[in-house]
Amino acid sequence: MIPLAERLRPQSLSDYIGQKALLGENAPLRRAIEAGRIPSMILWGPPGVGKTTLASVIAASVDRPFKAISAINSGVKEIREVIDEAKRTGLFQKSTILFIDEIHRFSKSQQDALLGAVEKGWITLIGATTENPSFEVNHALLSRCQVYVLENHTREDLESLIHRAVQSDEIIKAKSVLVQETEALIRYSGGDARKLLNILELVVDHLPQPPVLTNADVEKWANANAAHYDKNGEQHYDIISAFIKSIRGSDPDAAVYYMARMIVGGEDPMFIARRMMILAAEDVGLANPNALLIAQATAYIVHQIGMPEARIPLSECAIYLATSPKSNSAYLAIDAAIAKVHETGDLPVPIHLRNAPTKLMKELGYGQQYQYVHSFPNHFILQDYLPKEVRTEKFYQAAHNSKEQAIDQWMQQLWGDFKNK
């Protein structure tokens, strides 16, 4: 039997649920679709938010030939076949829409095979990815595409899907299902429409007649059929959260345990490596500046050698980060500075710090009072660097660890009370 999620797949833009920021009235992507001017694009978002559906709806809305392939089981050969057919059969205004699911799984050479066809307009590319395209899509290809970010479905979206399933799907409708409670169904879906409909169909199939759907029914059958580790679902977010918090909490045993859960579950090792790079800067920071270098080197090594060997440098990095002293001072400093910028706006740069590439700028005094620090003892001289409106602000506060206390003492030795005057 065709799954409920497939039976309810929208066929037109008016049937599409969610993504109002992109598809609501006067939203950018909706205007492009209605005008028939479809750019090549990357649809970036978590599973079950309608990326594949949106691609097929777009093709139907503009009456274009539509080809769909998956990066999991396709390669350069399949890409070239689609491009060759598009060149033979399509004019520019009727160019083929090529949808590539999980485009982040394509190698550089596979992505490069698309460049010419996208550039010349033989195909309009729609790529779908759950991964950050800045990391996973070649810059050359990315520069030729618009990136649209799709969000998890809201509660309102999911309620609408449940209502549609009960009222519109012939099989579910024939059972006269009474939906008494929806909280558990929505919670287990994690914002994933496909998962929501799969759970709904599963539970309805096991309900006695006449079927009355309650939270208890959903919890019973959803738990009984839960996956060991769904790298695209709720456990993905729970386990990476536990992994990060274990490292932040200096527990190397918990860190490698949750890493093992992800590895056994088939998680992308580069996802783990990237999260450790972020953590090294955010949570270890200046307490151990080498942590960021170790995390960066780990990501490079993982990319070079792949699994299963990559599990070893990943483990080494996780243990190193977990056993490092912790500081979030750099994280707090930049957020405090950003908040001040939002508060004070574009303050003028002090005139002595400005560049003076033209005669007029020199005549106006740009750069004239700047003191070159290397001309002074200890390569330092007291002078203002901040705009006068914020000259006494202190965004960086040294944390209580040996490295940053040494930094703080050095700063005190250099600056004294100068900034407070």
Residue pairs with C-beta under 8 A, 6 or more apart in sequence:
1 171
3 197
3 198
3 201
4 165
4 169
4 171
4 172
4 197
4 198
4 200
4 201
5 193
5 194
5 197
5 198
7 169
7 171
8 161
8 164
8 165
8 168
8 169
8 197
9 53
9 56
10 16
10 17
10 50
10 53
10 57
11 56
11 57
11 60
12 57
12 60
12 61
13 23
13 30
13 33
13 57
13 61
15 57
16 23
16 50
16 53
16 54
16 57
17 50
17 153
17 157
17 160
17 161
17 164
17 193
18 49
18 50
18 151
18 153
18 154
18 157
18 193
19 49
19 50
19 54
19 150
19 151
20 27
21 27
21 151
22 28
22 29
22 30
22 148
22 150
23 29
23 30
23 54
24 30
29 148
32 38
32 39
33 58
33 61
33 62
34 61
36 62
38 58
38 62
38 64
38 97
38 124
39 124
39 145
39 146
40 118
40 123
40 124
40 125
40 126
40 144
40 145
40 146
41 125
41 126
41 127
41 145
41 146
41 147
41 148
42 103
42 126
42 127
42 128
42 129
42 133
42 137
42 142
42 145
42 146
42 147
42 148
43 51
43 54
43 55
43 126
43 127
43 128
43 129
43 148
43 150
44 129
44 130
44 131
44 132
44 133
44 147
44 148
44 149
44 150
45 51
45 130
45 149
45 150
45 151
45 152
46 130
46 150
46 152
46 191
46 192
46 232
47 130
47 192
47 194
47 195
47 232
47 233
48 153
48 189
48 191
48 192
48 193
48 194
48 195
48 196
48 232
49 150
49 151
49 152
49 153
49 191
49 192
49 193
50 150
50 193
51 101
51 128
51 150
52 68
52 99
52 101
52 128
54 150
55 66
55 68
55 97
55 99
55 126
55 128
56 66
56 68
56 99
58 97
58 126
59 65
59 66
59 97
59 99
60 66
62 97
63 94
64 94
64 95
64 96
64 97
64 124
65 86
65 89
65 90
65 94
65 96
65 97
66 96
66 97
66 99
67 82
67 85
67 86
67 96
67 97
67 98
67 99
68 98
68 99
68 100
68 101
69 78
69 79
69 82
69 98
69 99
69 100
69 101
70 100
70 101
70 102
71 100
71 101
71 102
71 103
71 104
71 105
71 106
71 110
72 101
72 102
72 105
74 100
75 110
76 109
76 110
76 113
79 98
79 110
79 113
79 114
80 113
82 96
82 98
82 123
83 113
83 114
83 117
83 122
83 123
85 96
86 95
86 96
86 98
86 117
86 122
86 123
87 117
87 122
89 96
90 96
90 122
92 121
95 121
95 122
95 123
95 124
96 122
96 123
96 124
97 123
97 124
97 126
98 114
98 123
98 124
98 125
98 126
99 126
99 127
99 128
100 106
100 125
100 126
100 127
100 128
101 128
102 128
102 129
102 130
103 111
103 127
103 128
103 129
103 136
103 137
104 129
104 130
104 131
104 133
104 136
104 137
108 138
111 137
111 138
111 141
112 138
112 140
112 141
114 123
114 125
114 141
115 140
115 141
115 144
116 122
117 123
117 125
118 124
118 125
118 141
118 144
118 145
119 144
125 141
125 144
125 145
127 133
127 137
127 145
129 136
129 137
130 232
131 268
131 271
133 142
133 147
134 142
135 270
135 274
137 145
152 190
152 191
152 192
153 161
153 189
153 191
153 192
153 193
153 196
154 191
155 186
157 193
158 182
158 185
158 186
158 189
158 191
158 193
158 196
159 182
159 186
161 193
161 196
161 197
162 179
162 182
162 185
162 196
162 200
165 172
165 197
165 200
166 172
166 173
166 177
166 179
167 173
172 200
172 201
172 204
175 204
175 209
175 210
175 211
176 210
176 211
177 204
177 207
177 211
177 212
177 213
178 210
178 211
178 212
178 213
179 213
180 212
180 213
180 214
181 213
181 214
181 215
181 218
183 215
184 215
184 216
184 218
184 219
184 222
185 196
185 199
185 200
185 203
185 213
185 215
185 218
186 196
188 195
188 196
188 199
188 218
188 219
188 222
188 234
189 195
189 196
189 199
190 233
190 234
190 237
192 232
192 233
195 233
199 218
199 221
199 222
200 213
202 221
202 222
202 225
203 213
203 217
203 218
203 221
203 222
204 211
204 213
206 217
206 221
207 213
207 217
227 233
227 235
228 264
228 265
229 235
229 236
229 239
229 261
229 262
229 264
229 265
229 266
229 267
230 236
230 265
231 262
231 265
231 266
231 267
231 268
235 265
236 267
239 258
239 261
239 262
239 265
240 258
240 262
240 271
240 272
240 275
242 254
242 258
243 255
243 258
243 259
243 262
243 272
243 275
243 318
244 275
244 279
244 283
246 254
246 255
246 257
246 258
246 322
247 255
247 276
247 279
247 283
247 318
247 321
247 322
248 279
248 283
248 326
250 322
250 323
250 326
251 322
252 318
252 319
252 322
252 323
255 318
255 319
255 321
255 322
256 315
256 318
256 319
259 272
259 314
259 315
259 318
262 272
263 269
263 272
263 307
263 311
263 314
269 302
269 306
269 307
269 310
269 311
269 314
270 299
270 302
270 303
272 302
272 314
273 295
273 298
273 299
273 302
273 303
273 314
273 317
274 299
276 295
276 298
276 299
276 314
276 317
276 318
276 321
277 292
277 295
277 296
277 299
279 295
279 321
280 291
280 292
280 294
280 295
280 296
280 321
281 292
281 330
281 331
282 328
282 330
282 331
283 321
283 326
283 327
283 328
283 331
284 291
284 292
284 321
284 324
284 325
284 326
284 327
285 291
285 326
285 327
285 328
285 329
285 330
285 331
285 399
286 327
286 329
286 330
286 398
286 399
286 403
286 404
286 407
287 324
287 325
287 326
287 327
287 399
287 401
287 403
287 404
288 324
288 325
288 403
289 403
291 320
291 321
291 324
294 317
294 320
294 321
295 317
295 321
298 313
298 314
298 316
298 317
301 310
301 313
302 310
302 313
302 314
305 313
325 401
325 402
325 403
326 401
327 399
327 401
327 404
328 399
329 396
329 397
329 398
329 399
329 404
330 396
332 397
333 395
333 396
333 397
334 395
336 395
337 395
340 390
340 393
340 395
344 389
344 390
347 387
347 389
347 390
348 387
349 387
350 384
350 385
350 386
350 387
350 388
351 364
351 365
351 366
351 367
351 368
351 369
352 367
352 368
352 369
352 370
352 383
352 384
353 367
353 370
353 385
354 361
354 366
354 367
355 361
355 366
355 367
356 362
356 366
356 367
356 368
361 367
362 368
370 383
371 381
371 383
373 379
373 380
373 381
375 381
378 414
380 414
382 415
382 418
384 391
386 393
391 419
392 419
392 420
394 419
398 404
398 405
398 407
398 408
398 411
